[in-house]
Amino acid sequence: MMNMTETVKQLLIANILVFIGCQFLPASQDLLALHYFESDRFKIWQPLTSMFMHGGLMHIAFNMFALYSFGSNLEQQWGVKKFLFFYLSCGLGASILYSAFNYYEFHEAIQPLLKGGLSKEQVIIALNNQNFESFDGLISQIQFDNLSGVFYGVAVGASGAIYGLLVAFAFMYPNATLGLMFIPVPVKAKYFVPGILIIDLVLGLKGNSLFGTGGTGIAHFAHLGGALFGFIMVWYWKKNQFNNNRWN
């Protein structure tokens, strides 16, 4: 494995420092994690800051291991500016798809309330004020739990950016053999990366967890968002032969 490059090192340090800091300031999640964008808790900086937060030790350990394993190769190939642009763009792309999926789920969940005579604005105001009396008799407890899970749920982690790196690595080094801690035998990148994306899609639709924070499937669509944006960028750069140019 090649030596760690400077930008990868700085990203590792930033993620670890934020993770440690959040252990001492648990309220930081309310400010820095990514909230549903129609909630009063949403802030414009959260799509960026949430990339440097993690839900637990295993979560950050997996992401930082993947950043170290794949990031240095890509930074060496692209240079600092191009690599950092790619990494951050994939993370933001993950937030976009996560938010779009949440938007769809939220509007599906409020249909019984709309049919019951409430407007979307009234529902959002009630949720922001935690005033649930107006929902009585209109939705079941399960429906309310689903609605609350979307509106009050948060996303944290660099997983979207990491999935972008995985896709880029497989695109550029398809025959590279990967022997990682979560697979028992070496597998070529061109098989491994599509495989985990398919698994993520299936588990996301079923609402289970693979490497994400689990439960709702939302984390999976953040992974897929990062992978999608990563693929679009490396495909565009390859098509336009930008991959031979450094941005430094």
N, C-alpha and C positions, 0 to 999 in steps of 0.2 A: 504494500500500500504506500502511495506517495506521501511526502511530507505535507503537513497541513499548511495551507496558504493563509495569507494575512487576513483577508476578508472573512474567510470561514472562521478563523480564530476569533476575530472581533464579534462575529455573530454568536458564536458559542458563549463568549464571555457575557455578552448582553443578555442572552436568554437565561443563563445561570444566575446572573445578578438580579434580574427581575423576578425569577422564581424564588430566590432566597428572600428578596425584599417583600414579596407578597405573603410569605409565611409570617412576617412580623406585622404586616399591614393588611389583614384580611379584607378590610373595607375597600381596598384598591380594586377588587373585582368589579364592584358596582361602577367604578369610574372607567376602568381600562378594558374590561372584557366586552365582547361584541354582543349588544342587546338587539332585540327586534326593533327594526328601524321606525316603526310607528309608535313605539313606546316612549314615554317621557325620559326613560333611563338611557336611551340611545344618544350618543355624542358623536360628532363628526370624525373624531380621531380614533374611535374604537376599531374600525377595520385594520388600522395599522398597529395600534398598541396591543390588540388581542393576539397578534402574531408572536409576541414575546412572552406570553403568559402560558402556563401549563397547569393541568388539573391534578397532577400528582407526579411522584418520582419516576414511575415507569413510563409515563407519558413523555416527560422531558428526556428521559434516558434514551428511548427509542428514537425520538426526533433528532437529538444531538448526535447519536451514533450514525444515523443516516446522513445528516449534514456533513459530518466528518468523512464518511465513506465515499460520498458522491460529489460533494461540493468542491473539494480541492481539485479534482480532475477537471471539472467544468470551469472553475476560475482560471486554472492554468491554461485552458484552451481559449477562453474568451477574453480574459483580462478582468480587472477589478470592476470597472464601471458597468460593463455588459453583464457580468455575473450578478452584481448587486441589483441592477435593474430587473433582471430576470427573476431573481429570488423574491423581491418585494412585489413584483407584478403578479406572480403566481399566488402569493399570500392574499393579495387584494382580490384576485380572481376567485379564490376560494370563498372569500367573504361575500362576493356578489352572488355566486350560485347558492351559497347557504341562505342568504337573505331572500333570494327569489323563491327557493323551496319553502322557506318559512312563510312567505307571503301567500303562496298557494295554500299551504296547510291552514293558515289562519283564516283565510276567506272561505275555505271549505267548512271549518269548524264553526263559523258564526252564522252559517245559513239558517239553522233553526231559530236563531235569535232575530234575524232579519224577517223571517216568515212570521215570527211572533209579534212584529210591530216595532221593533227597535231599529234605529239606524246604525250604520257602521260607526259614526261619530259618537253616538251614545254608548255603544259597546266599548270603544276605546277609552272614553272618559271614565266609564265605570271600572274598567280594568286598571287604569292608571291610579284611580282613587281607591282601588280595592273595595269597591262598593258592589257586592254581588247580589244584593236583594232583588234587583231588577231582572235577574236571570231566573228567579225561582219559578219552577213549573214549565220553563221553556226548553231546558236542556237537562239531560241526565247527568249524574255524577261523572260517568266516564267521559261524556262529551265535554263537561266542564274541565276535567283534568287534562284532556287533550288540548283544549283552548288555552288553559293556563300554562301548559308545558311549552307551547309555542311563544306566547306573549312574554312570559317571564324567563324563558330559557336564555342561556348565554353560551357563547362559543369562545374557546381559548385554544391557543396552541399554534405551532409552526407547521402543522401537518399539511396544510394546503401548499405551502411553499416547498416542503419536502417532497410531496408527490410530483410537483413540477420538476424538481431535480431528478427524480426517478425516471420520469418520462424523457427528459432531455438526455440523460445518460443512456437509456435504452435506444434512443434515436441515433445517438452519435457512436455508441459502442455496442451494437446489437449482439455481437458474438462474445462479449465479455462474460466470463463465468462468475457468478455470484455465489459466494458461500457465506451466508449471513446467519446471525444467531437465531432467526425465527424460521429457517428452512433447514431440513435435515441433510439434504444433498445439494451439491452445486448445480445451479440452473443458469442457462444463458439469459442475459438481460432481456432479449427480445421475447422470451417466453414468460419470464418471471413477472415483469411489470404489467403486461396485459392481463396476466392471471390475477394479480391482486386487485386490479381495477374492476374486473368482472365480479370478483368476490365482494368487493366493496359495494358495487351497484346492487347486487342481489341482496346482501345483508342490509343495505340502506333501505331498500324497498320493503324488506321484512321487519325493519326496526330493531335489528340486532347490532352487535358491536364486534369489530375485528381489531383494529388498532386505535379506534377513536374513544370518545368519552361515553359512547354507548347509549342504549335505551331507545331513543327516538329515531335513529337513522340519520339525523341532521348532520352529524359529524362526517358521515360518509359522503354526503353531497358537497361538503366543503373540500374533502379530499379530491373528489372528482372535478370540482371547479378548478382547483390548483393544477390538476393533471391536464385538464382541457386547455387552460390558458397557456400552460407550458408547452403543450404540443403545438398549438397555433403559432407560438413565437418561434420555436425551433424550426418548424416547417417553413415559416415565412423567411427566416434568416437563411435557411438552406436554399430555398428557392431563389432568393436574391443574392446568394453567395456572400451574405454578411458574416457568415461563420468564419471567413478567412481574415476578417478585419478586427483589430482590437480597438476598443473605444478609449483607451487611456490617452 
